[in-house]
């Protein structure tokens, strides 16, 4: 994915990458592609769904964690 972005952007460097995370595979692949293309210094914002926040919980715990379940949240507009 990053290789294709580099091909399309040419000499233009992205300002930031926003990556959805779950198990970390997509994020890891993005980081590897960024390194391969010389974009190691481009900021990355990893975002995850509330109720499926295994990355932030793992960071807090200092180790991998397993979620017992993925919860669903309903949001009603007021």
Secondary structure, DSSP 8 states (H G I E B T S, - for coil): -HHHHHHHHTT---SEEEEE-SSSHHHHHHHHHHHHTT-TTSEEEEE--TT--HHHHHHHHTS----S----------
